[in-house]
Amino acid sequence: MYLGLTKNYLAEDANAQYLIAKQGTADNQALKSGAAAANQLGVVSQPGDIVAGERMDVVLLGEAEVRCAGAIAAGRSFTADADGKAVLATTGQRAAGIVLETGAADRIVPCIVAPHTAA
């Protein structure tokens, strides 16, 4: 049985499925995550492209799929780059989760969303 946690947010800016979202400027609002943002929420699961003012689902905890910006080995922690894509998290950075398959530029891979500090 899979028990994940997905929450619906109001998009404050353009976003898209498989990108990483961060807390917005107000409660129940989200933005596309910037590079290694300390306030990352999770991975957008709402299909398609999202424009500002639309609603979007964000996986906060559990299984999801994330778009990679470059190489990330399976089992490694990921954070966001400036475009909201997954990149390898370095020690001490806020990580959004762990990739379950090896990632490459623009490859969508399964992941576990589990915010933590990368070791």
N, C-alpha and C positions, 0 to 999 in steps of 0.2 A: 504494500500500500504506500502510495506517494503522498506525503503531506508537505506541500510547499507553502510559501507565502507570497502572494501577488497583491499589489495595491494599485488602485487607479488614481492617477494624478492629472491635473490640468497642466498641459505643456506650456511653458513660458516662451519657448523658442522652437525652431524646427528640430526634429529628432527623427529617428527611424528605428525600425525593428533591428535587433541585434546589437545596438549601441548601448553604451553605459550612460546612465542618468545620475544626476546629483540633485540634492535638495535645492528647491527653488528659493525665491526671495520671500515667500509666504508659505504658510501651512498648506498642505495638500497640493503643492505646485512643484514641478520638476523642470530642470534644464538639462541639456546635453552636458555631460561631464567634460571638464577640461583636464589638462595633464595632471595626473596623480592627485586629484582634488580630495581634500580631507573629508568632504561631505558626500561621497558617493553613496548612492542608494542601492543600485542593482542594475539589471539588464532589461532593456525595453523588450517586451514580448508582443506588443500591439503590432499586428501586421501592417506592412507598408510604410509609407512616409507620413510623418505627423507634422502639421503646421501649428504655429503658436495659436493657442486658444482651444485646440482640440484636446480630447481626453486620451490618455494612454495608460496601458497596463505596464507595470514594472515588477519584475520578479525580484523580491527583496531577500529571499532565502529559498534555496532549493535548486532544482534542475532548470537549465535554460540553454540557449545557444547564443554565442557572442561572436562578433566580427573582429578578426585580428588585424593589426596594422603591420605585423611582421612575425618573425619566428618566435614561438614560445613552445618549449618542450612540454609534453604531456605531464601533468602532475605539478606544474609550477603555478605560482600565484600570479594574478594579473591585475593591472590597474588600467586607467584610461590614458590615451594620448590626447593631444589638443583637439582631435576630431571625434572623441568619444569611442574610439576603437581600442581593443585590448592590446596591451603591451606588457612585457615582463615587469613585474613589480620588484623593486630592489629593497634590500634590507631597510626596515624602518618606515617604508611607505605604506599608506593605507591601500590595501588590496581589496578588490571587489569580490574575488573568488579564486577558484582553481580551474584551469582548463583540463579536460579529460582526454583530449587528443592533441597531437602536435599541430600548432597553428602556423600559418604563413600569411603573407600579405593578402588581405581581402578574403581569406578563407573563413568560413563560418564553422565553428567547432562547438561541441557540447561542453558545458561547464557546470560547476556547482557554484552558485552564488552564496557566499558565506563571508561577509566582510570581516577582515582581520588585519593585523599589522604583519607585513611580510618579514620573514626571518631570513 
